[in-house]
Amino acid sequence: MERQQGRWPGPPWWRHGPSSWNRWNEEDDSRLPWRSTLALTVIVLVGSNFAAQAQSGERAPLDTFARLLLLAGCVLLLFRKRYPVPVAFGTALAAMVYLGAGYAYGPVFLTVAVGFFSALVAGRRRAAWAALLMLWGGHVLVAHWLYRWLPPAGDTPAPWGQELVIAAWVAAIVAVAELTRVRREQWAKERAERAQAARRRADEERLRIARELHDVLAHSVSVIHVQAGMGLALLDSDPEQARAALTTIRSASKEALGEVRQVLDTLRAPGDAPRAPAPGLDRLPELVEQAASAGLTVEVEGRPPRLAPGTDLAAFRIIQEALTNVVRHSGSRHARVRVTHGGGTLRLRIDDDGPATGAEAGGSGNGLAGMRERAAALGGTIEAGRRDDGGFRVRAVLPLTRGGSGPERAHDAGTAGARRATADGHEEEDR
């Protein structure tokens, strides 16, 4: 294995479990579990003394070597979070030597259980099982064959019923460890899902704010651009018209600043209610007046029904963006907006007679994509393209009752809008 900048490329095989479990408890990973290990050491040493007294005459008495083995098994548990596999094998080996030396049965198995539990929960199932089977196999050999040559003198083979009791304890430890491991996996999965949902919500909010800013600024800046050009052209020949153009610029910029401030306020205090209601189709006459100040005559046909706030805002922004595109891209100074409803849907149609100017309008090219995202977030559709007579048409269909999953639809629509091939040619892409 090659070294990279003096360090191994990844953690050694014996340190941690699979990648999903490498940091199953990072807080404990950076600090040794002193308290729990100290308490366990006291239990093991004191309990082993009582066990030795209770089994006096049957097993060898505790001596310095026995206590060192018990202490070694407990000290290993300090590193059970960082190095679960070596700890599992180390505690099993210490217990096997302890039993092979003929010392009393007792809390020595507790260190093995904790080592096995830590390795299993860390995801090292094979290593945990191998360590446990090594101890069990060693115990069977000592208790039923090697006892003749090992202390204490005159020892007899252990009853097989004792092995059943040990098997029951092992099964209990395994069951608890497996349940804990499964539960930790569920927690890790839930945390990952919550983090993913939070990232998705942040992306959706970012896209929503981007759409709002685009629609507000594109419309207002287009009006300002047209009026500024008109004011410059009439500054000397018709000062009154130039003054009217400047007045329109001031009004449009003030409105744009207000709407941008409202969007930014949601960033500063996302939990607060907006200070002003979101725009809707009730402001359609206002939009017509703004378009008229930019030299565009707009005819409106139809009256919208009472709409939900989300649908009302989407419908307003779609019409606003469509009229902005007429101002910026079309040679026509006349547009028609038709609003109809029925069958549970709201239908919008915005037409201009064209032709396209072909001039560089300085836009971002995200207008149609933003429309599609808004419509798809509500379960609706957008169709936009050239008409046979040379004009341009935008047709939107929005459900009056929200259908589908809004966030997922919005995300899919954003991806589809970015990838959509524009069959209507370069003009739709510019818009």
C-alpha positions as CSV (number, residue, x, y, z in Angstrom):
1,M,0.0,0.0,0.0
2,E,1.4,3.4,-1.0
3,R,1.8,6.2,1.5
4,Q,0.3,9.6,0.6
5,Q,2.1,12.6,2.2
6,G,3.4,10.5,5.0
7,R,0.0,9.0,6.0
8,W,-1.9,5.9,5.0
9,P,-4.7,6.6,2.5
10,G,-7.3,5.4,4.9
11,P,-7.8,3.8,8.3
12,P,-6.3,0.3,8.7
13,W,-8.6,-2.6,8.4
14,W,-8.4,-3.5,12.0
15,R,-9.4,-0.1,13.4
16,H,-12.9,0.6,12.4
17,G,-15.9,-1.0,10.8
18,P,-17.4,-0.3,7.4
19,S,-17.5,3.3,6.2
20,S,-21.1,3.8,7.6
21,W,-19.8,2.9,11.0
22,N,-16.4,4.5,11.1
23,R,-17.8,7.4,13.1
24,W,-20.7,5.7,14.9
25,N,-19.8,7.7,17.9
26,E,-17.2,10.3,17.0
27,E,-17.6,12.1,20.3
28,D,-16.5,9.0,22.3
29,D,-13.9,8.2,19.6
30,S,-11.8,11.3,20.5
31,R,-11.9,10.6,24.3
32,L,-11.2,7.3,26.1
33,P,-14.2,5.9,28.1
34,W,-12.4,6.2,31.5
35,R,-15.4,6.2,33.7
36,S,-17.2,3.2,32.4
37,T,-13.9,1.2,32.1
38,L,-13.0,2.1,35.7
39,A,-16.4,1.0,37.0
40,L,-16.1,-2.2,35.0
41,T,-12.6,-2.9,36.4
42,V,-13.8,-2.5,40.0
43,I,-16.7,-4.9,39.2
44,V,-14.4,-7.5,37.6
45,L,-11.7,-7.4,40.3
46,V,-14.0,-7.4,43.3
47,G,-16.4,-9.9,41.7
48,S,-13.5,-12.3,40.8
49,N,-12.4,-12.3,44.5
50,F,-15.8,-13.3,45.6
51,A,-16.0,-15.9,42.8
52,A,-12.6,-17.4,43.9
53,Q,-13.8,-17.6,47.5
54,A,-17.0,-19.3,46.5
55,Q,-15.1,-21.8,44.3
56,S,-12.3,-22.4,46.7
57,G,-11.0,-26.0,46.4
58,E,-12.5,-26.4,43.0
59,R,-10.5,-23.8,41.1
60,A,-7.0,-22.3,41.6
61,P,-6.9,-19.3,44.0
62,L,-6.3,-15.8,42.6
63,D,-2.7,-14.8,42.5
64,T,-0.7,-11.9,40.9
65,F,-0.8,-13.4,37.5
66,A,-4.6,-13.8,37.6
67,R,-5.1,-10.2,38.7
68,L,-2.8,-9.0,35.9
69,L,-4.9,-11.0,33.4
70,L,-8.1,-9.5,34.7
71,L,-6.5,-6.0,34.7
72,A,-5.2,-6.4,31.2
73,G,-8.7,-7.3,29.9
74,C,-10.1,-4.3,31.5
75,V,-7.4,-1.9,30.3
76,L,-8.0,-3.1,26.7
77,L,-11.6,-1.9,27.0
78,L,-10.3,1.7,27.2
79,F,-9.7,1.4,23.4
80,R,-12.9,-0.4,22.4
81,K,-14.2,2.6,20.5
82,R,-11.0,3.2,18.5
83,Y,-9.9,-0.3,18.0
84,P,-12.8,-2.7,18.4
85,V,-11.3,-5.7,16.6
86,P,-8.0,-5.9,18.6
87,V,-9.9,-5.3,21.8
88,A,-12.4,-8.1,21.0
89,F,-9.5,-10.6,20.4
90,G,-7.4,-9.2,23.3
91,T,-10.2,-9.6,25.9
92,A,-11.0,-13.1,24.5
93,L,-7.3,-14.1,24.7
94,A,-6.9,-12.8,28.3
95,A,-10.0,-14.7,29.4
96,M,-8.9,-17.9,27.7
97,V,-5.5,-17.8,29.4
98,Y,-7.2,-17.0,32.7
99,L,-9.5,-20.0,32.4
100,G,-6.7,-22.2,31.1
101,A,-4.7,-21.4,34.2
102,G,-7.6,-22.9,36.3
103,Y,-8.8,-19.7,37.9
104,A,-12.4,-19.2,39.1
105,Y,-15.2,-18.6,36.7
106,G,-16.8,-15.2,37.2
107,P,-16.8,-11.6,35.9
108,V,-13.9,-12.3,33.6
109,F,-16.6,-13.0,30.9
110,L,-17.9,-9.5,31.4
111,T,-14.8,-8.0,29.6
112,V,-15.3,-10.4,26.8
113,A,-18.9,-9.5,26.5
114,V,-18.1,-5.8,26.3
115,G,-15.4,-6.3,23.8
116,F,-17.6,-8.5,21.6
117,F,-20.5,-6.0,21.9
118,S,-18.2,-3.0,20.9
119,A,-16.9,-4.9,17.8
120,L,-20.3,-6.0,16.7
121,V,-21.9,-2.6,17.1
122,A,-18.9,-1.0,15.2
123,G,-19.8,-3.3,12.2
124,R,-17.0,-5.8,12.6
125,R,-19.3,-8.8,12.8
126,R,-16.9,-11.4,11.5
127,A,-14.1,-10.3,13.8
128,A,-16.5,-10.3,16.8
129,W,-17.8,-13.8,16.1
130,A,-14.3,-15.1,15.5
131,A,-13.1,-13.8,18.9
132,L,-16.1,-15.2,20.6
133,L,-15.7,-18.6,18.9
134,M,-12.0,-18.6,19.7
135,L,-12.8,-18.2,23.4
136,W,-15.6,-20.8,23.4
137,G,-13.5,-23.3,21.5
138,G,-10.6,-22.8,23.9
139,H,-12.9,-23.2,26.8
140,V,-14.2,-26.5,25.5
141,L,-10.7,-27.8,24.9
142,V,-9.6,-26.9,28.4
143,A,-12.8,-28.1,30.1
144,H,-13.0,-31.4,28.3
145,W,-9.5,-32.4,27.2
146,L,-6.6,-30.2,28.3
147,Y,-7.8,-30.1,32.0
148,R,-5.6,-33.2,32.7
149,W,-2.4,-31.2,32.2
150,L,-3.6,-27.8,33.5
151,P,-4.2,-26.5,37.0
152,P,-5.8,-27.1,39.4
153,A,-4.5,-30.6,40.1
154,G,-7.1,-33.4,40.1
155,D,-9.6,-31.4,38.1
156,T,-12.4,-33.3,36.4
157,P,-14.1,-32.6,33.1
158,A,-16.8,-29.9,33.2
159,P,-20.4,-31.1,32.7
160,W,-21.9,-30.4,29.3
161,G,-24.8,-28.7,31.0
162,Q,-22.4,-25.9,31.9
163,E,-21.7,-25.4,28.2
164,L,-25.5,-25.0,27.6
165,V,-25.6,-22.3,30.3
166,I,-22.6,-20.5,28.6
167,A,-24.3,-20.9,25.2
168,A,-27.5,-19.2,26.6
169,W,-25.4,-16.3,27.9
170,V,-23.7,-15.9,24.6
171,A,-27.0,-16.0,22.8
172,A,-28.3,-13.2,25.1
173,I,-25.2,-11.1,24.5
174,V,-25.5,-11.6,20.8
175,A,-29.2,-10.7,20.7
176,V,-28.6,-7.5,22.6
177,A,-25.6,-6.5,20.5
178,E,-27.4,-7.2,17.2
179,L,-30.5,-5.2,18.4
180,T,-28.2,-2.3,19.3
181,R,-26.4,-2.5,16.0
182,V,-29.7,-2.5,14.0
183,R,-31.0,0.4,16.1
184,R,-27.8,2.4,15.5
185,E,-28.1,1.7,11.8
186,Q,-31.7,3.0,11.8
187,W,-30.5,6.2,13.7
188,A,-27.7,6.7,11.2
189,K,-30.2,6.3,8.3
190,E,-32.7,8.7,9.9
191,R,-29.9,11.3,10.4
192,A,-28.8,10.9,6.8
193,E,-32.4,11.3,5.6
194,R,-33.0,14.4,7.8
195,A,-29.8,15.9,6.5
196,Q,-30.8,15.1,2.9
197,A,-34.2,16.6,3.4
198,A,-32.7,19.7,4.9
199,R,-30.4,20.1,1.9
200,R,-33.3,19.6,-0.4
201,R,-35.3,22.2,1.4
202,A,-32.4,24.6,1.2
203,D,-32.0,24.0,-2.5
204,E,-35.8,24.5,-3.0
205,E,-35.7,27.8,-1.0
206,R,-32.6,28.9,-3.0
207,L,-34.4,28.2,-6.3
208,R,-37.6,30.0,-5.1
209,I,-35.6,33.1,-4.1
210,A,-33.7,33.0,-7.4
211,R,-37.0,32.9,-9.3
212,E,-38.5,35.7,-7.3
213,L,-35.5,37.9,-7.8
214,H,-35.2,37.1,-11.5
215,D,-38.9,37.9,-12.1
216,V,-38.9,41.1,-10.0
217,L,-35.6,42.5,-11.4
218,A,-36.1,41.4,-15.0
219,H,-39.5,43.1,-15.3
220,S,-38.5,46.3,-13.4
221,V,-35.1,46.6,-15.1
222,S,-36.7,46.1,-18.5
223,V,-39.1,48.9,-17.9
224,I,-36.3,51.1,-16.6
225,H,-34.2,50.3,-19.6
226,V,-36.9,51.2,-22.1
227,Q,-37.8,54.4,-20.2
228,A,-34.2,55.5,-19.8
229,G,-33.6,55.1,-23.6
230,M,-36.8,57.1,-24.2
231,G,-35.7,59.8,-21.8
232,L,-32.3,60.1,-23.4
233,A,-33.8,60.4,-26.8
234,L,-36.4,63.1,-25.8
235,L,-34.3,65.0,-23.3
236,D,-33.6,67.9,-25.7
237,S,-36.6,67.7,-28.0
238,D,-39.4,67.0,-25.5
239,P,-38.4,67.6,-21.9
240,E,-41.9,66.8,-20.6
241,Q,-41.9,63.3,-22.1
242,A,-38.3,62.9,-20.7
243,R,-39.7,64.0,-17.3
244,A,-42.5,61.4,-17.6
245,A,-40.0,58.7,-18.4
246,L,-37.9,59.6,-15.4
247,T,-41.0,59.5,-13.2
248,T,-41.8,56.0,-14.5
249,I,-38.2,54.9,-13.8
250,R,-38.5,56.2,-10.2
251,S,-41.8,54.4,-9.7
252,A,-40.5,51.1,-11.2
253,S,-37.3,51.2,-9.2
254,K,-39.2,51.9,-6.0
255,E,-41.5,49.0,-6.6
256,A,-38.5,46.7,-7.4
257,L,-36.7,47.8,-4.3
258,G,-39.8,47.0,-2.2
259,E,-40.2,43.5,-3.7
260,V,-36.5,42.7,-3.4
261,R,-36.6,43.9,0.2
262,Q,-39.5,41.6,0.9
263,V,-37.5,38.6,-0.6
264,L,-34.4,39.5,1.4
265,D,-36.5,39.8,4.6
266,T,-37.4,36.1,4.3
267,L,-33.7,35.3,4.3
268,R,-33.0,37.3,7.5
269,A,-36.0,35.9,9.4
270,P,-37.3,32.8,7.6
271,G,-39.8,32.0,10.3
272,D,-41.5,35.4,10.3
273,A,-44.6,36.1,8.2
274,P,-44.0,38.4,5.2
275,R,-44.7,42.1,5.9
276,A,-46.6,42.5,2.7
277,P,-48.9,40.0,0.9
278,A,-47.4,38.2,-2.1
279,P,-48.5,39.6,-5.5
280,G,-51.4,37.9,-7.3
281,L,-53.7,38.4,-10.3
282,D,-55.5,41.2,-8.4
283,R,-52.4,43.3,-9.4
284,L,-52.8,42.5,-13.1
285,P,-54.0,46.1,-13.9
286,E,-50.9,47.4,-12.2
287,L,-48.8,45.1,-14.4
288,V,-50.7,46.4,-17.5
289,E,-49.9,50.0,-16.5
290,Q,-46.2,49.2,-16.0
291,A,-46.1,47.6,-19.5
292,A,-47.9,50.6,-20.9
293,S,-45.2,52.9,-19.5
294,A,-42.6,50.8,-21.4
295,G,-44.6,51.3,-24.6
296,L,-46.4,48.0,-24.6
297,T,-50.2,47.9,-25.0
298,V,-51.8,44.9,-23.2
299,E,-55.3,43.6,-23.6
300,V,-56.6,41.4,-20.8
301,E,-59.5,39.0,-21.4
302,G,-61.2,37.0,-18.7
303,R,-61.4,37.2,-14.9
304,P,-59.6,34.8,-12.6
305,P,-61.4,32.9,-9.9
306,R,-60.4,33.1,-6.2
307,L,-57.0,31.4,-6.1
308,A,-54.8,29.8,-3.4
309,P,-51.8,32.1,-2.6
310,G,-49.2,29.8,-4.3
311,T,-51.3,29.5,-7.5
312,D,-52.0,33.3,-7.5
313,L,-48.4,34.2,-7.1
314,A,-47.3,31.7,-9.8
315,A,-49.9,33.0,-12.3
316,F,-48.9,36.6,-11.7
317,R,-45.2,35.8,-12.1
318,I,-45.8,33.8,-15.3
319,I,-47.7,36.7,-16.9
320,Q,-45.1,39.2,-15.6
321,E,-42.3,37.2,-17.1
322,A,-44.1,36.7,-20.4
323,L,-44.8,40.5,-20.8
324,T,-41.2,41.2,-19.8
325,N,-40.0,39.0,-22.6
326,V,-42.3,40.8,-25.1
327,V,-40.8,44.1,-24.0
328,R,-37.2,42.8,-24.3
329,H,-37.4,40.5,-27.3
330,S,-40.3,41.3,-29.5
331,G,-40.8,44.0,-32.1
332,S,-44.5,44.1,-31.4
333,R,-45.9,46.8,-29.1
334,H,-49.1,44.9,-28.5
335,A,-49.8,41.9,-26.3
336,R,-52.8,39.9,-25.3
337,V,-53.4,38.1,-22.0
338,R,-56.2,35.7,-21.7
339,V,-57.3,34.2,-18.3
340,T,-59.8,31.3,-18.3
341,H,-60.7,28.6,-15.8
342,G,-62.7,25.4,-15.8
343,G,-62.4,21.7,-15.1
344,G,-60.3,22.4,-12.0
345,T,-57.6,24.3,-13.9
346,L,-56.5,27.8,-14.5
347,R,-55.4,28.6,-18.1
348,L,-53.2,31.5,-19.1
349,R,-52.3,32.5,-22.6
350,I,-50.0,35.4,-23.5
351,D,-49.6,36.3,-27.2
352,D,-47.6,38.9,-29.1
353,D,-47.5,39.4,-32.8
354,G,-43.7,39.6,-33.1
355,P,-41.4,39.5,-34.9
356,A,-38.4,39.0,-32.6
357,T,-36.0,41.9,-32.6
358,G,-32.9,39.7,-32.5
359,A,-31.2,42.4,-30.4
360,E,-29.1,41.4,-27.3
361,A,-31.4,42.0,-24.3
362,G,-28.8,41.2,-21.7
363,G,-31.0,38.6,-19.9
364,S,-29.9,35.5,-18.2
365,G,-32.0,33.2,-20.4
366,N,-33.7,31.7,-17.3
367,G,-37.1,33.2,-17.8
368,L,-38.8,30.2,-19.4
369,A,-37.1,27.8,-17.1
370,G,-38.4,29.7,-14.1
371,M,-41.9,29.6,-15.6
372,R,-41.7,25.9,-16.0
373,E,-40.4,25.4,-12.4
374,R,-43.2,27.5,-11.0
375,A,-45.9,25.6,-13.0
376,A,-44.4,22.2,-12.2
377,A,-44.2,23.0,-8.5
378,L,-48.0,23.2,-8.6
379,G,-48.5,20.2,-10.9
380,G,-49.1,22.4,-14.0
381,T,-47.4,22.8,-17.4
382,I,-46.0,25.5,-19.5
383,E,-45.8,25.6,-23.3
384,A,-43.9,28.4,-25.1
385,G,-42.9,28.9,-28.7
386,R,-43.3,30.7,-32.0
387,R,-46.6,30.9,-33.6
388,D,-47.1,30.2,-37.3
389,D,-47.7,33.9,-38.1
390,G,-44.4,34.9,-36.6
391,G,-45.6,35.9,-33.1
392,F,-44.8,34.2,-29.8
393,R,-47.2,32.4,-27.4
394,V,-46.9,31.3,-23.8
395,R,-49.6,29.0,-22.5
396,A,-49.8,27.9,-18.9
397,V,-52.1,25.4,-17.3
398,L,-52.2,25.4,-13.5
399,P,-54.4,23.2,-11.3
400,L,-56.8,25.1,-9.0
401,T,-56.2,22.4,-6.4
402,R,-52.5,21.5,-5.8
403,G,-51.6,18.1,-7.1
404,G,-48.6,15.9,-6.8
405,S,-45.6,16.5,-4.6
406,G,-44.6,20.1,-5.0
407,P,-40.9,20.0,-3.9
408,E,-40.2,16.9,-6.0
409,R,-42.0,18.4,-9.0
410,A,-40.1,21.6,-8.6
411,H,-36.8,19.9,-8.5
412,D,-37.6,17.7,-11.5
413,A,-38.9,20.7,-13.4
414,G,-35.7,22.7,-12.7
415,T,-33.6,19.8,-14.1
416,A,-35.9,19.3,-17.1
417,G,-36.0,23.0,-17.7
418,A,-32.3,23.2,-17.8
419,R,-32.0,20.2,-20.2
420,R,-35.0,20.9,-22.4
421,A,-34.3,21.1,-26.1
422,T,-36.0,24.1,-27.5
423,A,-37.8,22.9,-30.6
424,D,-38.8,26.5,-31.4
425,G,-35.3,27.6,-32.0
426,H,-33.0,30.3,-30.7
427,E,-35.7,32.8,-29.8
428,E,-37.2,30.6,-27.1
429,E,-33.8,30.0,-25.6
430,D,-33.1,33.7,-25.4
431,R,-36.4,34.3,-23.7
